[in-house]
Amino acid sequence: MTHSSASLGHERSSVLPENVQQGNIWRLTTAQALAGANSVVVYATGSIVGNMLAPTPMLATLPISIFVVGMATCTLPMGAIARRHGRRAAFLLGTSAGVLTGLLAMLAVMMEGFWLFCLATFFGGVYAAVVLSFRFAAADGVEPKRRARALSLVMAGGVAAGIVGPQLVTWTMNLWPPHMFAATFAAQAAVAAISAFILLGVRLPAPTSAEMAGGRPLSDIALQPRFIAAVIAGAVSYMLMNFLMTAAPLAMHICGHSQESANLGLQWHVIAMYAPSFFTGSLIVRFGAGRVATAGLILIGLSAAIGLGGIDVAHFWWSLILLGMGWNFGFLGASALVLECHRPEERTRVQSLNDFIVFGLMAIGSFSSGGLLSAYGWNTVLWVSFIPLVLSVVALGFAMRRKAAAA
């Protein structure tokens, strides 16, 4: 039997029963919705709390940058745990980090400890990295033609996060005077604990000996033009989303807008990030992952252009909404491209490598946004975003031409 025949046979044998697939998708979608509140709370409060606690305004967005460092640092170790012990073990470790995030952040606010708050957001990044692996877990045990839809449906759970997260901040931020946001972080820890119980029921294929062995060398996979384009598109989509969303609440604050306006803008941004997921999978099946990812990058460019048009609340809100939609198409299109680049036994290694690169590059955007905003203003942050957009569109175009030529 040839290697490709063996891989095909393995794919067929690892397909789960329909009821198990549906149960997994429901649980992962619900956990995505609850866990999304973790990221929303950090993004909505991180730069504000950072500004209150930091020794210098230049460090105001550092907690959010540390959040991204947590995502990048723990992606490969969590992938190794999933490969050896199964994805559920990684999920439960991630939700434990989510509980720790809320408790440490609550203590940091009460003790006015900036570096303790940074440690809390690091664990928040660990949790967020594990949560983003839910999209790939949804495709495990699903036949290839349905994987893009499964991936997309799980990401749709973020719609609830877009409502729950900002409202959680609004309802709780003043419940524990004089410690603003302390009750918010306590509530976030409780939500992470609930997510852990839901994930206990996920039933995914156990790691095989072939998967533990790892398949082809990662260098062979990583040098594929399609994988390179997928990584660049995913990284640019996520980096710019983080780059602009990190700076937006603080920019709104600097421009004299209220915290409630910033919370509402983030709410619609997060809804826009995830609501298209109900049909993004179908668009990928119909038009191809590369075209959908390219459309997402164009929407992100349009978001920056609207932001350059003014500093009214409406400009911020529309910019954040289009940024969310662009992230959805760009990131899910890129994720679907990654699924085309590996064999079944290579999935956790390749997916972890992709996310490690994406979050590593995203950290660069996060670290630079605060300094750019502080030193040069909101418009400079927006202008700089066009540089990686052009690079990513060119990479996707090259990969799609190579694929068409090979067909």
NORURLIN-V731867 format. One record per residue. N is the residue number from 1. RES is the residue in three letters. PHI is phi in degrees with one decimal (* if undefined). OMEGA is omega in degrees with one decimal (999 if undefined). D_CENTER is the distance of its C-alpha to the mean C-alpha in Angstrom with 1 decimal. Layout:
N/RES/PHI/OMEGA/D_CENTER
N/RES/PHI/OMEGA/D_CENTER
//
This chain:
1/MET/*/179.9/39.4
2/THR/-75.4/-179.4/37.2
3/HIS/-62.4/-178.6/33.7
4/SER/-65.1/177.5/32.1
5/SER/-65.9/178.5/34.3
6/ALA/-63.9/179.3/33.2
7/SER/-63.6/178.9/29.5
8/LEU/-64.0/177.9/30.2
9/GLY/-62.2/178.8/32.2
10/HIS/-63.4/179.5/29.5
11/GLU/-60.3/-178.3/27.0
12/ARG/-67.2/-177.0/29.6
13/SER/-72.7/-177.1/30.5
14/SER/-92.7/177.6/27.0
15/VAL/-70.1/-177.2/26.4
16/LEU/-83.8/174.3/26.3
17/PRO/-57.5/-175.1/28.6
18/GLU/-56.7/-177.4/27.5
19/ASN/-66.7/177.5/27.5
20/VAL/-69.7/177.1/25.4
21/GLN/-57.8/-178.6/22.7
22/GLN/-64.1/178.0/22.8
23/GLY/-63.4/178.0/22.7
24/ASN/-62.0/-178.4/19.7
25/ILE/-62.9/179.4/17.7
26/TRP/-62.8/-178.6/19.0
27/ARG/-66.7/179.9/18.1
28/LEU/-66.7/177.9/14.6
29/THR/-65.7/178.7/14.1
30/THR/-64.5/178.5/15.8
31/ALA/-64.2/176.3/13.9
32/GLN/-61.8/-179.7/10.5
33/ALA/-63.1/-179.0/12.5
34/LEU/-69.9/-177.4/13.8
35/ALA/-69.6/178.4/11.0
36/GLY/-59.8/177.9/9.0
37/ALA/-62.4/177.4/12.1
38/ASN/-58.8/-178.6/11.4
39/SER/-66.0/-178.5/8.6
40/VAL/-63.0/179.2/10.8
41/VAL/-61.2/-179.7/13.9
42/VAL/-64.2/-178.4/12.9
43/TYR/-68.3/-178.0/12.1
44/ALA/-71.8/-174.2/15.2
45/THR/-109.5/-169.4/17.4
46/GLY/-55.8/-177.7/16.3
47/SER/-74.1/178.9/18.3
48/ILE/-70.6/176.9/21.0
49/VAL/-63.4/177.0/21.7
50/GLY/-58.4/179.4/21.4
51/ASN/-65.7/179.8/24.0
52/MET/-74.2/-171.2/26.2
53/LEU/-102.2/-172.7/26.2
54/ALA/-66.5/178.1/25.7
55/PRO/-68.7/177.8/29.1
56/THR/-145.7/-179.7/28.4
57/PRO/-57.7/180.0/26.5
58/MET/-61.7/-178.5/25.0
59/LEU/-97.3/-173.6/22.9
60/ALA/-59.0/-178.1/21.6
61/THR/-94.4/179.8/18.0
62/LEU/-58.9/178.5/18.2
63/PRO/-56.6/178.5/16.6
64/ILE/-71.1/175.9/13.3
65/SER/-64.4/177.0/13.8
66/ILE/-64.8/174.3/14.7
67/PHE/-55.9/-179.9/11.5
68/VAL/-68.9/176.0/9.8
69/VAL/-60.5/176.5/12.8
70/GLY/-60.2/176.9/12.4
71/MET/-61.9/-176.3/9.1
72/ALA/-69.0/-174.6/11.1
73/THR/-64.2/-171.1/14.3
74/CYS/-99.1/-178.3/13.7
75/THR/-63.8/-178.8/11.9
76/LEU/-67.4/176.5/15.3
77/PRO/-60.4/178.7/17.3
78/MET/-68.2/174.9/15.3
79/GLY/-64.9/177.6/15.6
80/ALA/-65.4/177.0/19.3
81/ILE/-63.9/179.1/19.7
82/ALA/-64.4/-178.9/18.3
83/ARG/-67.1/-175.6/20.7
84/ARG/-91.9/-173.2/23.6
85/HIS/-115.8/-178.8/23.3
86/GLY/98.2/-175.8/21.0
87/ARG/-65.8/-175.7/17.5
88/ARG/-62.4/177.4/18.7
89/ALA/-61.0/177.6/19.8
90/ALA/-65.4/179.5/16.4
91/PHE/-59.8/-176.6/15.1
92/LEU/-70.3/173.5/17.9
93/LEU/-63.4/179.6/17.6
94/GLY/-64.2/180.0/14.0
95/THR/-67.7/174.3/15.3
96/SER/-62.3/175.8/18.2
97/ALA/-63.7/177.9/16.2
98/GLY/-65.0/176.7/14.7
99/VAL/-63.4/179.7/18.4
100/LEU/-62.4/177.9/19.4
101/THR/-55.7/-177.6/16.9
102/GLY/-63.0/-177.5/18.7
103/LEU/-66.3/-180.0/22.1
104/LEU/-67.3/179.6/21.9
105/ALA/-65.0/176.9/20.6
106/MET/-59.9/177.9/23.4
107/LEU/-63.2/-179.2/25.9
108/ALA/-61.4/179.1/24.8
109/VAL/-66.5/-179.0/25.4
110/MET/-68.0/-177.8/28.7
111/MET/-94.4/-177.3/29.8
112/GLU/57.1/-178.4/28.6
113/GLY/-104.8/-177.4/27.0
114/PHE/-64.3/-175.8/24.5
115/TRP/-72.5/173.6/23.9
116/LEU/-66.9/176.3/23.5
117/PHE/-65.1/176.7/20.8
118/CYS/-63.2/176.3/19.0
119/LEU/-62.2/178.0/19.4
120/ALA/-60.5/-178.9/17.9
121/THR/-70.2/174.0/14.7
122/PHE/-61.2/177.6/14.7
123/PHE/-65.5/174.0/14.8
124/GLY/-62.5/176.1/12.0
125/GLY/-67.1/176.2/9.8
126/VAL/-58.8/179.3/11.4
127/TYR/-62.1/-178.4/10.6
128/ALA/-63.1/178.8/6.9
129/ALA/-63.7/178.6/7.2
130/VAL/-66.9/-179.9/9.6
131/VAL/-60.9/-179.2/7.9
132/LEU/-69.3/174.5/5.5
133/SER/-75.6/176.9/9.0
134/PHE/-56.9/-175.5/10.4
135/ARG/-63.6/178.0/9.9
136/PHE/-75.0/179.1/12.2
137/ALA/-62.0/179.3/14.4
138/ALA/-62.1/-179.6/15.2
139/ALA/-84.5/178.1/16.8
140/ASP/-69.3/178.6/19.0
141/GLY/77.1/179.3/22.5
142/VAL/-113.8/-179.2/22.1
143/GLU/-64.2/-170.1/24.4
144/PRO/-50.9/-174.6/23.0
145/LYS/-69.2/-178.6/23.7
146/ARG/-106.6/-173.7/21.7
147/ARG/-69.0/-179.2/18.5
148/ALA/-61.3/179.0/16.7
149/ARG/-68.5/179.0/17.6
150/ALA/-62.1/178.1/16.6
151/LEU/-57.8/-177.0/13.1
152/SER/-67.9/-178.1/13.0
153/LEU/-64.1/179.0/14.7
154/VAL/-64.5/178.5/12.4
155/MET/-64.1/178.7/9.5
156/ALA/-64.4/176.8/12.4
157/GLY/-60.3/178.4/12.5
158/GLY/-66.3/176.9/10.1
159/VAL/-59.1/178.4/13.3
160/ALA/-63.1/178.3/15.0
161/ALA/-62.7/179.4/12.4
162/GLY/-66.2/177.1/13.1
163/ILE/-91.1/-174.7/16.7
164/VAL/-67.2/-174.1/16.8
165/GLY/-58.2/-179.2/14.7
166/PRO/-62.2/179.4/16.8
167/GLN/-67.8/175.6/19.9
168/LEU/-58.8/178.0/19.6
169/VAL/-65.9/-177.1/19.7
170/THR/-62.0/-176.0/22.6
171/TRP/-74.0/-169.9/24.6
172/THR/-112.0/-168.5/24.4
173/MET/-64.7/-179.2/24.2
174/ASN/-113.5/-177.5/28.1
175/LEU/-74.8/-173.4/29.1
176/TRP/-127.8/-179.5/30.0
177/PRO/-67.0/5.5/32.1
178/PRO/-93.7/-174.2/32.3
179/HIS/-93.9/-179.5/29.0
180/MET/-61.0/178.7/26.5
181/PHE/77.9/-179.9/23.1
182/ALA/-61.5/179.3/24.6
183/ALA/-66.3/177.5/24.7
184/THR/-60.1/-178.2/21.2
185/PHE/-70.3/175.4/19.9
186/ALA/-63.7/178.3/22.4
187/ALA/-65.7/178.8/21.2
188/GLN/-63.5/177.5/17.5
189/ALA/-62.8/179.7/19.0
190/ALA/-65.5/179.1/21.0
191/VAL/-64.0/178.0/18.1
192/ALA/-63.9/178.7/16.4
193/ALA/-65.6/177.4/19.8
194/ILE/-62.9/178.9/20.1
195/SER/-59.4/-179.8/16.9
196/ALA/-61.2/-180.0/18.5
197/PHE/-64.0/179.0/21.7
198/ILE/-66.3/-177.5/20.0
199/LEU/-71.2/178.3/18.4
200/LEU/-59.8/-177.6/21.9
201/GLY/-89.5/179.8/23.0
202/VAL/-70.1/-180.0/20.6
203/ARG/-121.3/-178.2/22.9
204/LEU/-118.6/178.6/21.6
205/PRO/-57.3/178.1/23.9
206/ALA/-68.2/177.7/25.1
207/PRO/-59.3/179.1/24.5
208/THR/-92.4/177.5/27.4
209/SER/-63.6/177.9/29.6
210/ALA/-65.1/179.7/28.6
211/GLU/-67.5/177.8/24.9
212/MET/-63.7/177.5/25.9
213/ALA/-69.2/170.2/27.9
214/GLY/101.3/179.2/25.0
215/GLY/76.6/-175.8/26.6
216/ARG/-65.8/174.1/27.0
217/PRO/-58.5/-178.8/26.3
218/LEU/-59.8/-179.5/22.8
219/SER/-62.7/178.8/24.5
220/ASP/-64.5/-178.6/26.0
221/ILE/-75.1/-174.3/22.7
222/ALA/-67.9/-178.4/20.9
223/LEU/-88.2/175.3/23.8
224/GLN/-66.8/178.8/23.5
225/PRO/-55.5/-179.2/23.1
226/ARG/-67.2/178.8/20.8
227/PHE/-68.0/178.7/18.4
228/ILE/-59.6/179.5/18.8
229/ALA/-64.5/179.4/18.0
230/ALA/-63.2/-179.6/14.9
231/VAL/-64.1/-179.2/13.6
232/ILE/-63.8/-179.5/14.7
233/ALA/-64.2/178.7/13.3
234/GLY/-64.9/-178.9/9.8
235/ALA/-66.6/-178.9/10.2
236/VAL/-66.8/178.6/12.0
237/SER/-59.1/-176.8/9.9
238/TYR/-74.8/-178.8/6.9
239/MET/-61.8/-178.3/9.8
240/LEU/-71.9/175.3/11.8
241/MET/-59.3/-179.8/9.5
242/ASN/-68.4/-179.4/9.1
243/PHE/-56.3/-176.9/12.8
244/LEU/-81.7/-178.2/14.1
245/MET/-69.8/177.0/12.4
246/THR/-62.4/-175.6/13.4
247/ALA/-82.1/-171.2/16.9
248/ALA/-60.0/-179.1/17.4
249/PRO/-59.7/179.3/18.4
250/LEU/-69.3/177.4/20.7
251/ALA/-63.0/177.1/22.0
252/MET/-64.3/177.8/22.9
253/HIS/-63.2/179.3/24.5
254/ILE/-63.7/-178.9/26.5
255/CYS/-81.3/175.0/27.6
256/GLY/91.9/179.1/29.1
257/HIS/-86.4/-174.3/26.8
258/SER/-77.1/175.2/26.4
259/GLN/-62.9/178.5/23.6
260/GLU/-62.7/177.7/23.8
261/SER/-65.7/177.9/23.3
262/ALA/-65.8/178.2/20.1
263/ASN/-60.4/-178.9/18.9
264/LEU/-67.3/176.7/19.8
265/GLY/-62.2/177.2/18.2
266/LEU/-67.1/178.5/14.8
267/GLN/-59.8/-179.6/15.6
268/TRP/-68.5/175.7/16.3
269/HIS/-62.4/-177.7/13.4
270/VAL/-68.6/175.1/10.9
271/ILE/-60.5/178.8/13.5
272/ALA/-66.8/177.0/13.5
273/MET/-64.5/-169.1/9.8
274/TYR/-112.4/-177.5/10.6
275/ALA/-58.2/178.3/14.4
276/PRO/-62.0/-177.6/14.9
277/SER/-60.7/177.6/13.4
278/PHE/-63.8/179.4/16.9
279/PHE/-127.6/-179.7/18.4
280/THR/-60.6/178.7/15.9
281/GLY/-58.5/178.4/16.9
282/SER/-65.7/177.3/20.5
283/LEU/-63.9/178.6/20.1
284/ILE/-63.8/178.8/18.8
285/VAL/-62.5/-175.4/21.8
286/ARG/-78.6/-171.9/24.1
287/PHE/-107.5/-178.9/23.2
288/GLY/100.0/-176.4/21.3
289/ALA/-63.3/-178.2/17.8
290/GLY/-62.9/-179.5/18.9
291/ARG/-67.6/179.3/20.3
292/VAL/-65.0/178.1/17.4
293/ALA/-62.5/178.6/15.1
294/THR/-63.2/177.3/18.0
295/ALA/-60.2/178.1/18.3
296/GLY/-63.3/179.2/14.8
297/LEU/-64.1/177.8/15.7
298/ILE/-64.8/178.2/18.9
299/LEU/-63.9/177.5/17.5
300/ILE/-64.3/176.0/15.5
301/GLY/-61.4/178.0/19.0
302/LEU/-65.2/177.3/20.6
303/SER/-59.9/179.1/18.4
304/ALA/-64.1/-179.5/19.6
305/ALA/-64.1/178.5/23.1
306/ILE/-67.2/177.1/23.3
307/GLY/-60.1/178.8/22.2
308/LEU/-72.8/-176.5/25.1
309/GLY/-77.0/-179.9/27.4
310/GLY/168.0/-177.2/27.8
311/ILE/-121.3/173.0/26.7
312/ASP/-68.8/178.1/27.6
313/VAL/-56.4/-178.0/25.2
314/ALA/-61.5/178.8/25.1
315/HIS/-63.0/178.7/24.0
316/PHE/-63.1/-176.4/21.0
317/TRP/-64.1/-179.2/20.1
318/TRP/-65.9/176.8/20.5
319/SER/-62.6/-180.0/18.6
320/LEU/-67.9/179.1/15.6
321/ILE/-65.3/179.5/16.0
322/LEU/-66.1/175.9/16.4
323/LEU/-61.7/178.3/13.4
324/GLY/-63.9/178.7/11.3
325/MET/-62.8/179.4/13.2
326/GLY/-62.9/176.6/13.0
327/TRP/-60.0/-177.9/9.3
328/ASN/-59.4/-179.2/9.7
329/PHE/-65.3/-178.0/12.6
330/GLY/-66.1/-175.2/11.6
331/PHE/-73.8/-179.9/8.4
332/LEU/-70.7/174.9/10.1
333/GLY/-61.0/178.1/13.3
334/ALA/-65.7/179.1/12.3
335/SER/-63.7/177.4/11.1
336/ALA/-65.5/175.8/14.4
337/LEU/-63.5/178.6/16.2
338/VAL/-61.5/179.9/15.2
339/LEU/-62.6/179.7/16.8
340/GLU/-85.7/-170.7/19.9
341/CYS/-102.6/-175.4/20.2
342/HIS/-133.8/173.3/21.0
343/ARG/-87.7/-176.8/23.5
344/PRO/-54.1/-176.4/23.0
345/GLU/-72.7/-177.9/24.0
346/GLU/-100.9/-164.8/21.7
347/ARG/-60.2/-174.7/18.4
348/THR/-67.4/179.3/17.0
349/ARG/-67.2/-177.1/18.1
350/VAL/-69.9/179.8/16.9
351/GLN/-65.1/177.7/13.4
352/SER/-66.5/177.6/13.2
353/LEU/-62.3/178.3/14.7
354/ASN/-57.3/-177.1/12.3
355/ASP/-67.2/178.0/9.2
356/PHE/-61.8/179.6/11.7
357/ILE/-66.3/-179.5/12.7
358/VAL/-58.8/-176.0/9.5
359/PHE/-73.8/176.5/8.5
360/GLY/-63.7/177.5/12.3
361/LEU/-68.1/177.9/12.8
362/MET/-62.1/179.2/10.0
363/ALA/-61.5/178.3/12.2
364/ILE/-61.0/178.7/15.1
365/GLY/-62.2/-178.9/14.0
366/SER/-67.3/180.0/13.3
367/PHE/-63.5/-175.2/16.7
368/SER/-79.3/-173.4/18.5
369/SER/-64.5/-178.7/17.5
370/GLY/-62.7/179.5/19.5
371/GLY/-65.0/178.8/22.5
372/LEU/-63.4/-179.9/22.6
373/LEU/-63.1/-177.7/22.5
374/SER/-66.9/-174.0/25.1
375/ALA/-87.5/-170.3/27.3
376/TYR/-123.5/176.4/27.2
377/GLY/99.4/-174.7/25.7
378/TRP/-61.7/-177.1/23.1
379/ASN/-62.7/178.1/24.7
380/THR/-65.3/176.3/24.3
381/VAL/-56.1/-178.6/20.5
382/LEU/-69.9/-179.0/20.5
383/TRP/-62.7/-177.6/23.0
384/VAL/-61.7/-175.9/21.3
385/SER/-64.3/-177.8/18.2
386/PHE/-71.7/-176.6/20.5
387/ILE/-64.2/178.3/21.2
388/PRO/-66.7/177.7/18.1
389/LEU/-60.3/-179.3/17.9
390/VAL/-63.2/179.1/21.4
391/LEU/-58.2/-177.0/20.8
392/SER/-68.4/178.9/18.0
393/VAL/-62.3/177.9/20.2
394/VAL/-63.6/-179.9/23.0
395/ALA/-63.1/179.0/21.3
396/LEU/-65.4/178.7/20.3
397/GLY/-61.0/178.6/23.8
398/PHE/-63.2/-178.8/25.4
399/ALA/-65.2/-179.6/23.5
400/MET/-68.4/176.5/24.5
401/ARG/-66.3/177.5/28.0
402/ARG/-62.0/-179.8/28.3
403/LYS/-65.9/179.4/27.2
404/ALA/-64.3/-179.3/29.7
405/ALA/-69.0/-178.9/32.4
406/ALA/-79.1/-176.3/32.0
407/ALA/-72.8/999/32.1
//
